[in-house]
Amino acid sequence: MLHRGQEGTDGDGELAVPMAWLYAEYIADELLRTGDLMPPTSFEFRAGRDALALTIFLSDTDRELCGIRVVSQLETWMSLTAYDQPWQDWVREGMARLAAEPGGPAPDLELAEAAWRWLEETELLAPDLNAVPGGGAGAGEDEGPKVWTKAWQLGLPLGHLAIHLF
């Protein structure tokens, strides 16, 4: 998806390509594939990739994402995706900060906003982690109580685990 300015350009006559977002999405995809936590064609994988890509993209405050060394950022991404962190509030604040930058929304921001919208508006059927142990009929992966969960609430711990396994 390209940002369309004047005749498909960024206003300066150059094509606007969302490289920062595409790179963040690539890193997230590779981390999840390396962790081999779920099939890459699943909605759960998409939720994990989008949550992790948002984390990577928004944590790049110096706009040097394409030049970073992934290993040097793993600890930062781990802390941002940790269970006890208000990740969704951090994402909303980061998106608002980027939207307020001079020059209007960048093509990267448009893709990040689309990912965030999907994560917030989509619910996936997932095991109920708050269920009483032994209250379900069986102990299998597909058995036991399930609840509808926002995609980001499922994707965030998957992204965190993928970073940990890397």
C-alpha positions as CSV (number, residue, x, y, z in Angstrom):
1,M,0.0,0.0,0.0
2,L,1.5,3.3,-1.0
3,H,0.7,6.7,0.3
4,R,-0.9,8.7,-2.5
5,G,0.1,12.4,-2.6
6,Q,0.2,14.3,-5.8
7,E,0.0,11.7,-8.6
8,G,1.2,8.9,-6.4
9,T,4.1,10.8,-4.9
10,D,5.0,12.2,-1.5
11,G,4.6,15.8,-2.7
12,D,8.3,16.2,-3.6
13,G,7.9,14.1,-6.7
14,E,9.2,10.9,-5.1
15,L,7.2,7.8,-4.5
16,A,6.4,7.3,-0.8
17,V,7.1,3.8,0.3
18,P,6.3,2.6,3.9
19,M,9.8,1.1,4.5
20,A,9.7,1.5,8.3
21,W,6.4,-0.4,8.7
22,L,7.4,-3.1,6.1
23,Y,10.7,-3.7,7.9
24,A,8.9,-3.9,11.3
25,E,6.4,-6.3,9.9
26,Y,9.3,-8.4,8.4
27,I,11.1,-8.6,11.7
28,A,7.9,-9.6,13.5
29,D,7.2,-12.2,10.9
30,E,10.7,-13.7,11.2
31,L,10.6,-13.8,15.0
32,L,7.2,-15.6,15.0
33,R,8.3,-18.1,12.3
34,T,11.5,-18.8,14.2
35,G,9.5,-19.5,17.4
36,D,7.3,-21.9,15.4
37,L,4.4,-21.2,17.8
38,M,1.5,-21.5,15.3
39,P,0.9,-21.9,11.6
40,P,1.8,-18.8,9.6
41,T,-1.6,-18.9,7.9
42,S,-3.6,-18.7,11.2
43,F,-5.3,-15.6,12.6
44,E,-3.3,-16.1,15.8
45,F,-0.1,-15.7,13.8
46,R,-1.5,-12.6,12.2
47,A,-2.4,-11.2,15.6
48,G,1.1,-11.9,17.0
49,R,2.8,-10.5,13.9
50,D,0.7,-7.3,13.9
51,A,1.1,-6.8,17.7
52,L,4.9,-7.3,17.4
53,A,5.2,-5.1,14.3
54,L,3.4,-2.3,16.1
55,T,5.8,-2.7,19.1
56,I,8.8,-2.6,16.8
57,F,7.5,0.2,14.7
58,L,6.5,2.5,17.6
59,S,9.6,1.8,19.7
60,D,11.7,3.2,16.8
61,T,11.6,6.8,18.1
62,D,14.8,7.8,16.2
63,R,13.4,6.6,12.9
64,E,16.4,4.3,12.3
65,L,14.5,1.0,12.0
66,C,16.0,-0.1,8.8
67,G,19.5,0.3,10.2
68,I,19.1,-1.3,13.7
69,R,20.5,-4.5,14.9
70,V,17.6,-6.7,15.9
71,V,19.5,-8.4,18.7
72,S,20.2,-5.0,20.4
73,Q,16.4,-4.3,20.6
74,L,15.1,-7.6,21.9
75,E,15.2,-6.5,25.5
76,T,13.3,-3.3,24.8
77,W,10.6,-5.3,22.9
78,M,10.4,-7.9,25.6
79,S,9.8,-5.2,28.2
80,L,7.2,-3.5,26.1
81,T,5.2,-6.7,25.5
82,A,5.4,-8.0,29.0
83,Y,2.2,-9.0,30.7
84,D,2.1,-6.3,33.3
85,Q,2.6,-3.4,30.8
86,P,-0.3,-1.1,29.5
87,W,0.7,-2.0,25.9
88,Q,-2.6,-0.8,24.3
89,D,-2.3,2.6,26.0
90,W,1.3,2.9,24.8
91,V,0.2,2.0,21.2
92,R,-2.6,4.6,21.3
93,E,-0.2,7.3,22.6
94,G,2.5,6.4,20.0
95,M,0.0,6.5,17.1
96,A,-1.3,9.9,18.3
97,R,2.2,11.2,18.5
98,L,3.0,10.1,15.0
99,A,-0.2,11.4,13.6
100,A,0.6,14.8,15.1
101,E,4.0,15.1,13.3
102,P,4.4,17.8,10.7
103,G,3.5,16.8,7.2
104,G,0.5,14.7,8.0
105,P,0.3,10.9,8.3
106,A,3.1,9.0,6.7
107,P,2.5,5.9,4.6
108,D,4.0,3.9,7.5
109,L,1.4,5.3,9.9
110,E,-1.5,4.3,7.6
111,L,-0.4,0.7,7.6
112,A,0.2,0.8,11.4
113,E,-3.3,2.2,11.9
114,A,-4.8,-0.5,9.8
115,A,-3.0,-3.2,11.8
116,W,-4.1,-1.5,15.1
117,R,-7.7,-1.3,13.9
118,W,-7.7,-5.0,13.0
119,L,-6.2,-5.9,16.4
120,E,-8.8,-3.9,18.3
121,E,-11.8,-4.8,16.3
122,T,-11.2,-8.5,15.7
123,E,-12.0,-11.1,18.3
124,L,-10.6,-14.6,18.2
125,L,-11.8,-17.7,20.1
126,A,-9.1,-18.7,22.5
127,P,-8.7,-20.9,25.6
128,D,-10.0,-19.2,28.7
129,L,-6.8,-18.8,30.8
130,N,-8.8,-17.6,33.8
131,A,-11.0,-20.7,33.9
132,V,-10.9,-22.8,37.0
133,P,-8.4,-25.7,36.6
134,G,-10.1,-29.0,36.2
135,G,-13.4,-27.3,35.4
136,G,-13.2,-28.3,31.7
137,A,-14.1,-31.7,30.3
138,G,-10.6,-32.6,29.1
139,A,-7.1,-31.3,29.1
140,G,-6.5,-31.4,25.4
141,E,-5.6,-28.3,23.3
142,D,-9.0,-28.1,21.7
143,E,-10.9,-29.0,24.8
144,G,-11.9,-26.8,27.8
145,P,-13.6,-23.5,28.0
146,K,-12.9,-20.8,25.4
147,V,-13.7,-17.1,25.3
148,W,-13.8,-14.5,22.6
149,T,-10.6,-12.4,23.0
150,K,-9.5,-9.2,21.3
151,A,-6.8,-10.1,18.7
152,W,-4.2,-7.9,20.4
153,Q,-4.8,-9.7,23.8
154,L,-3.9,-13.0,22.1
155,G,-1.2,-11.6,19.8
156,L,0.8,-9.7,22.3
157,P,1.7,-12.7,24.5
158,L,2.5,-14.7,21.4
159,G,4.9,-11.9,20.2
160,H,6.4,-11.8,23.6
161,L,7.0,-15.5,23.7
162,A,8.5,-15.4,20.1
163,I,11.0,-12.8,21.3
164,H,11.9,-14.9,24.3
165,L,12.4,-18.0,22.1
166,F,14.6,-16.1,19.7
